[in-house]
Amino acid sequence: MGIFISIDGCDGTGKSTQIERLCDWLRGLGHELVTCRDPGSTGLGEAVRELLLMRHDLRIDRHSEMFLYMAARSQMVEEVIRPALAEGKTVVCDRFLLANVVYQGRAGGLDPDMLWQVGHVATGGLSPDLTIVLDMPADAAAERLDRGLDRMEQQGDAFHALVRDGFLAEAREFENRFENVQIEVIAADRSIEEIEKDIRKVVTEFLG
């Protein structure tokens, strides 16, 4: 059985950069890598991603958002993640169910426990073995976004402050929700190299 790692955190914390560096390092250690992004990485997932993030003309309430994310994630688990793990590969995913719980739950007003329960059904009970949350103040993270903003990124400063608080709250409670899983919070308001070093340390300890 392979290893499943997810990287999460507020928009603007540098996830894409750190995922690329982590994957390069893991390949150097001999891991056969599969990367994915949530939502995305399948035909259905990419269509849902476009709908959720880029269709600014559509009104999508929080429950509808939740179910759309869940559908995309379910497809990705069955089409990409489970087959890769069954082949002994290492999967690194840009976001997973935790993001749904934080964005639609902690920040969006839905019940986090309900989101975990629906997510358990959608993923068939699959959780990352290791989740790394990149953390920094929401206003500083927003300043790093030097491109057009998607629907979720346009939710406003107060919303994104709740997102950051939500990630930290879920990190504190995470190990009480799941057995044999690990979550680590890493400060992202530092240099790329410092963050990368800490991620490697966490992953090295996790791999034993």
N, C-alpha and C positions, 0 to 999 in steps of 0.2 A: 504494500500500500504506500502511496506517495505522501507528500507533505503539502498542506494547504496553508498558505500565508496570505493575509489580507492587509492592505495599507489603507488607512482612513484618516479623516480629519477635515477641518474646515476648508472651503475653497481658498486657494492662495497659500497654502502651507508648504507647497513644493512636493506634493505626492508624486507627480509624473517624473520629476527629476530623480527622486530617491528610488522609485520603482525601477527605473532604467539602470541606475547604478547597482542596486541590489541584485538585479537579474544578471548583470555582467559578472559580478563577483561570484554568484552562485554557479554560473556556468564554468567559471574558472576552477571551482571546487569539484567539478564533474557532474553537477546536477543537470538533468534533462528538463528544461524549463517549458512551461506553458503559461502564457500571460493572458489575462482577460480583464475586462472592465465591466462594472455593474452600474447602470444597465448597459448592455451591449454584447459584443462578441459572438452573436448569432444573428441570422437574418431577422428573426422576430425581435431580438434584443435591440438591434440597431434601429429598427423601425419604431419601437417604443421609445428609445432614447431621443430620436428626432421629435417625436410627438411631445414628450415630457419637457424637453429642455429648449427646443427651438421654436415651437408653435406658440408665439406670443399672442396670437389672435384667439386662442382657445381658453375658455374658463374651465379649469380642472380643479375640483375641490380636493380636500386632503384625503378623503376615503378613496376617491378615484385615483389619485396619485399613488396611494399605497398599493392598490390592486394592480395598477400598471407596472409599478416597480417589481412587485411580487411575481407577476407573470413573466417578465423578462428574466428575472433571477432563476425562476424554476426552469425555464428553457436552457439557460446557461449551465445550470447544474447538471441537467440530464445530457445535454449535447456536448459540453466541453469539460466540465470539472470532474465529474465522476469517471468518465472514460480515462482521463489523464491520470487520476489517482490510482485507478485499477491497474494501469500500466507502470506504476511506480515512479511517475514523474512528479516534479515539484511544481505546484500551481501558485502563482503570485497574482492576486486579484486587486485591482484598483477599486476599492469599496466592496462592501457586501451588506448583509442584513443590518448590521449595526447602523449604517448610514440611514436606512429607512426608519429605524427606531428613533434616531435622533432628529432627523429633518421633519418627518411627518408626525412623530410622537412628541418628544421633548420640546421641540420648537414649534411644531405645527398644531399641537393641541389634542392629538389622538392619544389613546392610552398605550404607553410603552409595553405593558404586559400583553395587551391584545396583539400588538405588532409582533412581539416575539412569538406568540402562539401561532399567528397566521404564517409567519415566516418559517416556523418549524414545519408546518404542513407544506408550504411551497417548496422548500428545499429537501423535503424528505428527511429532515433532522440533521442535515449536513451543516457543520460549522467549521470555520477555519481553526486549524490547530494553534495558530499564533496570529493575533491581530496587533498591529502597531498603529497607534494613533499619533499623528503629528499635531502638536498643539502650539498655538500662539494666540495672542489677543486678536479678536475678530477684526478690529479696525485696522490693525497692522497687516493682517492677511489680505483684507480687501484692497489695500493700497498696492499690493503686488499684482493684481489682476489688470494687466495692460492690454486687454482685448475686449471685444464685445461681450457683454454678459448674457448668460443664458437665463431661463425663467427662474431657476432656483437662486442664482446669484443676484437676481434683481429683487429679492424679497425684502431688502432693507437692513439697516444697521442693527435695529433692535432684534430682528429675527436671527441674524447671524451671531449676535451675542448669546442668544438662547441656544443656538447650535453648539457653540463652543462649550457653554456650561453643560449642555446635554451630553457631549462626548465625555467630559470629565466625570459627570454623574454616573453614566453607564459604565465607565471604566472602574469606578469604585465598587459597583455592584456586579460586575460581569462574572467574577469567579463564583459568586453565590448562585448565579443562574445556571452555570454549566460545569460539568465535571470534565477533567482532562483537557481543558483549553486554557490558553494564556493570553492576557492582554497587557501591553506595555505602552505607556505614554512617554513620548520623547519630545523635548522642547524643540520647536522648529524655528524660533526666532534667533538663529545663530547661523554660522557659515554652513554652506553645503557640505564641506568636508567634516565639520564637527558632527553634523546630523548623521552623515553616512557612517562615521566611526561608531556612533552609538547604536545605530541600526545593526551594523555588523556584530557588535558585542552581544546585543540581545539575541540575534539569530544564532550566533555561535553557541551561546549558553543553551538556547533551546534545542539545538541539534545535538548537544551533549559532547 
